[in-house]
Amino acid sequence: MQTKISQRVIAGLDATGKRQFIRDSDLVGFGIEGSAKGKFSYFVETRVKGSGKSVRTHLGNVDHIRLDDARQEARKLLMEAKRGTDIRFRHEEEEPLPETLGKAHEEFYAVKKHKLAPSTLADYRKTFNNCLADWKQLPTRQLSRRMVQQRYIELLDEKNPAYVNKVFRNLSSVLNFSGVRPNPCEVISDKDLRVQVEGKSRFLSGMEIHDVMQWHFTFRPRVTSLLLFYMLTGVRREEALGLTWADIREGKVHFPQTKNKKAHFVPLVGILNGLVGERRPDDEKVFPFTNASLRTALDKFKAQVKFREDWTIHDLRRTFSEHMNLIGYGELDIAVANNQGASGVTRRHYLSGQLAKENLLNRMFEDLQRQFEYYYREIGGEVKKVPKDWVPTDILIDEDIAGRMTNEDWDDYASTIDNSREGF
């Protein structure tokens, strides 16, 4: 069939149960091919100068490419064929763009799943679905700088600037991966639109550590074991939540699934043994929390132990680093303990070795526990009354009595509960 291809022709396309070709009467060599099931795509068909061969290459789905853009691309390819370029191989060498932004993200997830941590990929999905879900079916070529600029400004009125920056930082990474040039997200920096956000610096003070420890040793809510484990090891949220008892062996906690894909371990010295608890079957989790249940337990705990500023699980990793620095450990040692990527020859070839690392971590964790012991024993403060639902059945104290207990009373009471904990 030969006719002038127009938007009306495209709107009338329908499956016929067999393959069909519609060739443009205005631009010879340009057309639309339809499958038996009704999938239609633009194509260019012509002879290559010097070879005498007739070749055909497809430009993309008619639903995702504007007719004017397809016609313009067809003219360019027809000119190249006249110069002797086999346009089939030209398109094989240049990887075609994903048809839609949704497909661009799916390709990114599929390829990057072996390089990026599951939590990182989940973050990419979440930011796209939360803020850009209406762009899933948007043809990749049609995303413009103006669209990015407008959405960025709109989101700033609704969400935290740091989160908005992350949304478009993630989108920019996906577009770069897909080969979109120029990247429309560059409009944010080109026009100086990005709102600068100060880096987070929250960590728990000695007094706040004291309060967490007092609750732990006195009332034993399950969440405080995990909170202290975070503060005393510096591991990330998902690294601890994903632990099973099969990961604990030879006196160490092994973390095979880390953010940077670099295996990490923590020696179980001092109080760390008590925090992980008694061994259960290998396939059971060490800390019986999901992300959701940890969030609920943490909110409940913070509602009772009210600190001056709010804090998050990641702030406990910062607490670990800050107090390690306070007791004299430098950036290099703390980076090893935090399992951060090596940047120097010494770190790559010496401090990342198992023997050096184990010796260093044993010393660091023991020193940090001594510092926490100082906070627990020496720092005073008013003891808050504890709600009944936080008190385990084996530790029951009358609320009136609890409200009159002094710091010395609480210290004495905690020591009678368990005076065998190493390091405390």
C-alpha positions as CSV (number, residue, x, y, z in Angstrom):
1,M,0.0,0.0,0.0
2,Q,1.4,3.4,-1.0
3,T,0.0,6.7,0.4
4,K,1.0,9.9,2.1
5,I,1.7,9.0,5.7
6,S,-0.1,11.4,8.0
7,Q,-1.4,11.4,11.6
8,R,-4.8,10.4,10.2
9,V,-3.3,7.3,8.5
10,I,-1.5,6.4,11.7
11,A,-4.6,6.8,13.8
12,G,-6.4,4.3,11.5
13,L,-3.8,1.6,11.7
14,D,-5.2,-1.7,12.8
15,A,-4.2,-5.4,12.9
16,T,-5.2,-7.4,9.9
17,G,-3.9,-10.8,11.0
18,K,-1.0,-10.6,8.5
19,R,2.1,-8.5,7.9
20,Q,1.5,-5.2,6.1
21,F,3.6,-2.4,4.7
22,I,2.5,1.2,4.2
23,R,5.0,3.2,2.0
24,D,5.1,7.0,2.0
25,S,4.3,8.6,-1.4
26,D,6.1,11.8,-0.5
27,L,9.4,10.4,0.8
28,V,10.4,7.3,-1.2
29,G,12.0,4.7,1.1
30,F,10.1,5.8,4.2
31,G,7.2,3.7,5.5
32,I,5.4,1.9,8.3
33,E,5.6,-1.9,8.9
34,G,2.8,-3.6,10.8
35,S,3.0,-7.0,12.4
36,A,0.1,-9.6,12.3
37,K,-0.7,-8.7,15.9
38,G,-0.9,-5.0,15.2
39,K,2.5,-3.6,16.3
40,F,3.5,-0.8,13.9
41,S,6.9,0.8,13.5
42,Y,8.6,3.2,11.0
43,F,11.2,1.8,8.6
44,V,13.6,3.1,6.0
45,E,14.2,0.9,2.9
46,T,16.7,1.8,0.1
47,R,19.6,0.7,-2.0
48,V,23.2,1.3,-0.7
49,K,25.4,3.0,-3.2
50,G,28.1,0.7,-4.6
51,S,26.6,-2.5,-3.3
52,G,23.3,-2.8,-5.3
53,K,21.7,-4.3,-2.2
54,S,18.3,-3.2,-0.9
55,V,18.4,-2.8,2.9
56,R,15.8,-2.0,5.5
57,T,16.1,-0.7,9.1
58,H,13.5,0.2,11.7
59,L,13.3,3.5,13.5
60,G,11.0,2.6,16.3
61,N,7.3,2.2,17.3
62,V,4.9,4.7,15.9
63,D,3.4,5.3,19.3
64,H,6.7,6.5,20.8
65,I,8.2,8.5,17.9
66,R,6.6,11.6,16.4
67,L,6.0,11.4,12.7
68,D,8.0,14.5,11.9
69,D,11.0,13.1,13.9
70,A,10.7,9.8,12.1
71,R,10.6,11.5,8.7
72,Q,13.6,13.6,9.5
73,E,15.6,10.6,10.6
74,A,14.6,8.8,7.5
75,R,15.9,11.6,5.2
76,K,19.2,11.5,7.1
77,L,19.5,7.7,6.6
78,L,18.6,7.9,2.9
79,M,21.3,10.4,2.4
80,E,23.8,8.2,4.1
81,A,22.8,5.2,2.0
82,K,23.5,7.3,-1.1
83,R,27.0,7.9,0.2
84,G,27.6,4.2,0.5
85,T,26.8,3.6,4.2
86,D,25.0,0.4,5.0
87,I,22.4,1.9,7.4
88,R,21.6,-1.4,9.0
89,F,25.0,-1.7,10.6
90,R,25.1,1.9,11.5
91,H,22.1,1.4,13.8
92,E,23.6,-1.7,15.3
93,E,26.8,0.1,16.3
94,E,24.8,3.0,17.9
95,E,22.7,1.5,20.7
96,P,19.1,2.7,20.2
97,L,17.5,4.6,23.0
98,P,14.8,2.9,25.1
99,E,11.4,3.8,23.7
100,T,10.0,5.2,27.0
101,L,11.4,6.4,30.3
102,G,9.8,3.4,32.0
103,K,11.7,1.0,29.8
104,A,14.9,3.0,30.3
105,H,14.5,2.4,34.1
106,E,13.8,-1.3,33.6
107,E,16.9,-1.7,31.5
108,F,18.9,0.2,34.1
109,Y,17.7,-2.1,36.9
110,A,18.3,-5.3,34.8
111,V,21.9,-4.4,34.0
112,K,22.9,-2.7,37.3
113,K,21.5,-5.4,39.6
114,H,24.9,-7.1,39.9
115,K,26.7,-3.8,40.6
116,L,24.3,-1.8,42.8
117,A,23.0,-2.9,46.2
118,P,19.3,-4.0,46.3
119,S,18.5,-1.1,48.6
120,T,20.1,1.4,46.0
121,L,18.0,0.0,43.2
122,A,14.9,0.1,45.4
123,D,15.7,3.8,46.0
124,Y,15.8,4.4,42.2
125,R,12.4,2.7,41.8
126,K,10.9,4.6,44.8
127,T,12.0,8.1,43.7
128,F,10.8,7.5,40.1
129,N,7.4,6.0,41.1
130,N,6.8,8.6,43.8
131,C,7.6,11.7,41.7
132,L,7.8,10.8,38.1
133,A,5.3,8.0,37.6
134,D,3.3,9.9,35.0
135,W,6.4,9.9,32.8
136,K,6.6,6.1,32.5
137,Q,5.0,6.1,29.1
138,L,6.7,9.2,27.9
139,P,8.9,8.6,24.9
140,T,12.5,9.0,26.0
141,R,13.3,11.4,23.1
142,Q,10.5,13.7,24.1
143,L,11.8,14.5,27.6
144,S,12.8,18.1,27.4
145,R,14.8,20.5,29.5
146,R,11.7,22.6,30.1
147,M,9.8,19.6,31.4
148,V,12.6,18.8,33.8
149,Q,12.9,22.4,35.0
150,Q,9.1,22.6,35.6
151,R,8.9,19.4,37.5
152,Y,11.9,20.2,39.6
153,I,10.4,23.5,40.7
154,E,7.0,21.9,41.3
155,L,8.5,19.3,43.6
156,L,10.4,21.9,45.6
157,D,7.0,23.2,46.7
158,E,5.9,19.8,47.9
159,K,9.0,17.9,49.2
160,N,12.3,18.3,51.0
161,P,14.9,19.8,48.7
162,A,17.4,17.0,49.5
163,Y,14.8,14.5,48.3
164,V,14.0,16.4,45.1
165,N,17.7,16.6,44.3
166,K,18.0,12.9,44.8
167,V,15.0,12.3,42.4
168,F,16.7,14.1,39.6
169,R,20.2,12.8,40.4
170,N,18.8,9.3,40.0
171,L,16.9,10.2,36.8
172,S,20.1,11.8,35.4
173,S,22.0,8.6,36.1
174,V,19.4,6.5,34.2
175,L,19.5,8.8,31.2
176,N,23.3,8.8,31.1
177,F,23.2,5.0,31.2
178,S,20.7,4.9,28.3
179,G,22.9,7.2,26.2
180,V,20.6,10.3,26.2
181,R,22.7,13.2,24.8
182,P,22.4,15.9,25.8
183,N,20.9,15.0,29.1
184,P,17.9,17.2,29.8
185,C,18.6,17.0,33.6
186,E,21.6,19.2,33.0
187,V,19.2,22.2,32.9
188,I,19.2,22.1,36.7
189,S,22.9,22.9,36.9
190,D,23.0,25.0,33.7
191,K,20.4,27.4,35.2
192,D,21.7,27.1,38.8
193,L,18.3,25.8,40.0
194,R,19.6,23.2,42.5
195,V,18.9,24.1,46.1
196,Q,22.0,23.5,48.2
197,V,21.4,21.3,51.2
198,E,23.7,21.0,54.1
199,G,25.1,17.6,54.7
200,K,23.6,15.7,57.7
201,S,25.7,15.8,60.8
202,R,23.4,14.3,63.5
203,F,24.9,11.8,65.9
204,L,24.1,10.8,69.4
205,S,25.8,12.5,72.3
206,G,27.3,10.8,75.3
207,M,24.2,11.6,77.3
208,E,21.9,10.2,74.6
209,I,24.0,7.0,74.5
210,H,23.7,6.8,78.2
211,D,19.9,6.9,78.0
212,V,19.8,4.2,75.3
213,M,22.1,2.0,77.4
214,Q,20.1,2.5,80.6
215,W,16.9,1.5,78.8
216,H,18.6,-1.5,77.3
217,F,20.2,-2.9,80.5
218,T,17.2,-2.2,82.6
219,F,14.1,-2.8,80.5
220,R,15.4,-4.8,77.6
221,P,13.1,-3.8,74.7
222,R,14.2,-5.8,71.7
223,V,15.0,-2.7,69.6
224,T,17.7,-1.4,71.9
225,S,19.9,-4.5,71.2
226,L,19.8,-3.6,67.5
227,L,20.3,0.1,68.2
228,L,23.4,-0.6,70.3
229,F,24.7,-3.0,67.7
230,Y,24.5,-0.2,65.1
231,M,26.3,2.2,67.4
232,L,29.0,-0.2,68.3
233,T,29.8,-1.6,64.8
234,G,28.9,1.2,62.4
235,V,27.1,-1.2,60.0
236,R,24.3,0.0,57.7
237,R,20.6,-0.6,58.4
238,E,20.2,-3.4,55.8
239,E,23.4,-5.1,56.6
240,A,22.2,-5.8,60.2
241,L,18.6,-6.5,59.3
242,G,19.6,-9.1,56.7
243,L,21.8,-11.2,59.0
244,T,21.0,-14.8,59.6
245,W,22.7,-17.1,62.1
246,A,24.6,-18.8,59.2
247,D,26.5,-15.5,58.9
248,I,27.8,-15.8,62.4
249,R,30.8,-18.2,62.6
250,E,34.3,-18.4,64.1
251,G,33.6,-15.5,66.5
252,K,32.7,-13.1,63.8
253,V,29.6,-11.6,62.1
254,H,30.1,-11.8,58.3
255,F,28.3,-9.4,56.0
256,P,28.4,-10.8,52.4
257,Q,25.8,-8.3,51.1
258,T,27.3,-4.9,51.5
259,K,26.6,-1.6,49.7
260,N,29.9,-1.6,48.0
261,K,29.9,-5.4,47.3
262,K,33.0,-5.7,49.5
263,A,32.7,-8.5,52.1
264,H,32.9,-7.2,55.7
265,F,33.1,-8.8,59.1
266,V,32.8,-7.7,62.7
267,P,34.5,-9.6,65.5
268,L,32.2,-10.4,68.4
269,V,34.1,-8.8,71.2
270,G,32.8,-7.7,74.6
271,I,29.1,-6.8,74.7
272,L,28.5,-7.6,71.0
273,N,28.0,-11.3,71.9
274,G,25.2,-10.4,74.2
275,L,23.6,-8.1,71.7
276,V,23.2,-10.8,69.0
277,G,21.7,-13.1,71.6
278,E,21.6,-16.9,71.8
279,R,22.1,-18.9,68.6
280,R,19.1,-20.2,66.8
281,P,18.7,-22.2,63.5
282,D,21.0,-21.0,60.7
283,D,18.2,-19.8,58.5
284,E,16.6,-17.6,61.2
285,K,17.4,-13.9,61.3
286,V,19.7,-12.6,64.1
287,F,17.6,-9.5,64.6
288,P,13.8,-10.2,64.2
289,F,12.9,-7.0,62.5
290,T,11.8,-6.0,59.0
291,N,12.2,-2.4,57.8
292,A,8.5,-1.8,58.7
293,S,8.6,-3.3,62.2
294,L,11.9,-1.6,63.0
295,R,10.4,1.7,62.0
296,T,7.4,1.1,64.3
297,A,9.6,0.0,67.2
298,L,12.0,2.9,66.7
299,D,9.1,5.4,66.7
300,K,7.7,3.9,69.9
301,F,11.1,4.1,71.5
302,K,11.8,7.7,70.5
303,A,8.4,8.7,71.8
304,Q,9.4,7.6,75.3
305,V,13.1,8.6,75.2
306,K,12.7,12.1,73.9
307,F,16.0,13.6,72.7
308,R,16.5,17.2,71.8
309,E,16.7,16.5,68.1
310,D,15.2,13.7,66.0
311,W,17.5,11.0,64.8
312,T,17.6,8.1,62.3
313,I,19.2,4.7,62.0
314,H,21.9,6.1,59.7
315,D,22.7,8.6,62.4
316,L,23.9,5.7,64.6
317,R,26.5,4.9,61.9
318,R,27.6,8.5,62.2
319,T,27.6,8.1,66.0
320,F,30.0,5.2,65.7
321,S,32.4,7.3,63.5
322,E,32.3,10.4,65.7
323,H,33.0,8.6,68.9
324,M,35.7,6.5,67.3
325,N,37.3,9.8,66.3
326,L,36.8,11.2,69.8
327,I,38.8,8.4,71.4
328,G,41.7,8.9,69.0
329,Y,41.2,6.8,65.8
330,G,41.9,8.6,62.5
331,E,40.0,8.7,59.2
332,L,41.9,5.7,57.8
333,D,41.1,3.4,60.7
334,I,37.4,4.5,60.8
335,A,37.1,3.9,57.0
336,V,38.3,0.4,57.5
337,A,35.8,-0.2,60.3
338,N,33.0,1.3,58.2
339,N,34.0,-0.9,55.2
340,Q,34.4,2.1,52.9
341,G,36.1,1.7,49.6
342,A,39.9,1.8,49.5
343,S,41.5,4.8,47.8
344,G,45.1,4.4,48.7
345,V,47.8,1.7,48.2
346,T,48.1,1.1,51.9
347,R,44.4,0.5,52.4
348,R,44.0,-1.6,49.3
349,H,46.9,-3.9,49.9
350,Y,47.4,-3.8,53.7
351,L,44.6,-2.6,55.9
352,S,42.0,-4.4,53.8
353,G,43.8,-7.7,54.6
354,Q,42.0,-10.0,57.0
355,L,44.8,-10.3,59.6
356,A,45.4,-6.5,59.8
357,K,41.8,-5.7,59.7
358,E,40.8,-8.2,62.4
359,N,43.5,-7.0,64.8
360,L,42.5,-3.4,64.2
361,L,38.8,-4.0,64.6
362,N,39.2,-5.9,67.8
363,R,41.1,-3.1,69.3
364,M,38.8,-0.4,68.0
365,F,35.6,-2.1,69.2
366,E,37.0,-2.8,72.7
367,D,38.1,0.9,73.0
368,L,34.7,2.1,71.9
369,Q,32.9,-0.1,74.4
370,R,35.1,1.3,77.2
371,Q,34.0,4.8,76.1
372,F,30.3,3.8,76.1
373,E,30.8,2.3,79.5
374,Y,32.1,5.7,80.7
375,Y,28.9,7.3,79.4
376,Y,26.7,4.7,81.1
377,R,28.4,4.9,84.5
378,E,29.5,8.5,84.8
379,I,26.9,10.6,83.0
380,G,23.8,11.4,85.1
381,G,20.4,12.6,84.2
382,E,16.7,12.4,85.2
383,V,15.4,8.8,84.8
384,K,12.1,8.8,82.9
385,K,9.2,6.6,83.9
386,V,8.7,3.6,81.6
387,P,5.3,2.6,80.2
388,K,4.1,-0.8,81.1
389,D,4.1,-2.1,77.5
390,W,7.9,-1.7,77.3
391,V,8.6,-3.7,80.5
392,P,9.2,-7.5,79.9
393,T,7.4,-9.9,82.2
394,D,10.6,-10.9,83.9
395,I,11.4,-7.3,84.9
396,L,8.5,-5.7,86.6
397,I,8.8,-2.5,88.7
398,D,6.0,-0.6,90.2
399,E,5.7,2.7,88.4
400,D,5.6,4.8,91.6
401,I,8.8,3.2,92.7
402,A,10.4,3.6,89.3
403,G,9.6,7.3,89.3
404,R,11.4,7.8,92.7
405,M,14.6,5.9,91.8
406,T,17.9,7.9,91.6
407,N,20.7,7.3,89.1
408,E,22.5,5.3,91.7
409,D,19.4,3.1,92.2
410,W,19.2,2.5,88.5
411,D,22.8,1.6,88.2
412,D,22.6,-0.8,91.1
413,Y,19.4,-2.3,89.7
414,A,20.9,-2.8,86.2
415,S,23.9,-4.5,87.7
416,T,21.7,-7.0,89.6
417,I,19.9,-7.9,86.3
418,D,23.1,-8.9,84.5
419,N,26.5,-8.3,86.1
420,S,28.3,-10.7,83.8
421,R,28.3,-8.7,80.6
422,E,31.9,-8.3,79.4
423,G,33.1,-4.7,79.0
424,F,30.2,-3.2,81.0
